[in-house]
């Protein structure tokens, strides 16, 4: 199992939720909240590459955060 620690000042909660949904077919994913971070635990399903899933999920969440900021026309 791998954990991503995504800083709340950089990653939107909704964007992390979208990323988790997108990668759910490939891994068991759980999210919890800490004071400054979202912690995402990833356990790849058999035959899947856990480090790759973790990296791609983080990138997906960051892209979704940026897209949300662009739609809102503001800053994060």
Beta strands, then each sheet from edge to edge (+ up, - down):
strand 1: 2-7
strand 2: 27-33
strand 3: 37-44
sheet 1: 1+ 3- 2+
end
